[in-house]
């Protein structure tokens, strides 16, 4: 993408990753018009974006990506040049309980956006881009060795990853069938500030702080690659502007950790930050029945992104983890608003009368 003035739709921009991407684009590209679209479900929080909500190049729109009429109206209103599609149901445990919700948002929602873009851009696809952000979970599970590359066959193991795999296939189907200019990235586990506390790291931080049990699936031997969310936002910026249409790029942090080892590092760090005797927080670890279909190991090979586009992580996991812990300890009100549900009133208070 060139640096000419763009009107960009970012879906899911009030969520964890989305809010970091929106903030980066709004601040870095003042000539871009950034439209943040979010349905504000449980994981969408406009308090994540209070620092940019008054910027002249930022607009928030509340809508569901599965609402065909609403989406077409927005495309007609703003005449988007580009879409960065981050909106998704993303929690594996929730997908096991309610697979259909994931099919609706992740599959039907993606196709609804693709249809709206195709209709708007049918006269000319030049200068247009549909950027779809996906997950490494579509590749399935690895053994003790090896890495996911862009050529790894899809082998989703959960309703969540199956829904994302389906949406990935639809994106490339629109590229091949309708010649829609698309780019895709598949990322590893993200961590950092503003993360909804059902996820592993913020859950553990909050539970340690409040002396609650730290639930660990099985023996805690599942391995994940961890990516600092600010680095992921930088990668999305890089891919959006310099990636090749029709290509996909894996985004990883080159940081593999067994869950139990990560939790022990986090416990030690929290003991230090909270002034507790070392080993105090580790006593809170509680092993629970493993999750159904729990993939053993994910590991991303981000060589293509590094070699072709020059992106690399800015920091190592221990440094990023300390920054993350500090943010949560310094933003107690944010955590309290999330856990109490008060954050869901922010839209009505700030936007309902606009």
ABEGO torsion letter per residue (X at the ends): XBABBBBBBBBGAABAAAAAAAAAAAAABAABBBBBBBAGBAABBAAAAAAAAABAABBBBBBBAABAAAAAAAAAAAGBABBBBABBBABAAAAAABAAAAAAAAAAAAAAAAAAAAAAAAABABGBBBBBBBBAAAAEBBBABEBBBAABBBBBABAAAAAAAAAAAAAAAAAAAAGBBBBBBBBBBBBEBGBBAABAAAAAAAAAAAGBBBBBBEAGABBBBBBBAAAAAAAAAAAAAABBBGBBBBBBAGBBBBAAAAAAAAAAAAAAAAGBBBGAAAAABBBBBBBBGBBABBBBBAAAAAAAAGBBBABBAAAAAAAAAAAAAABAAAAAAAAAGAAAAAAAAAAAAX
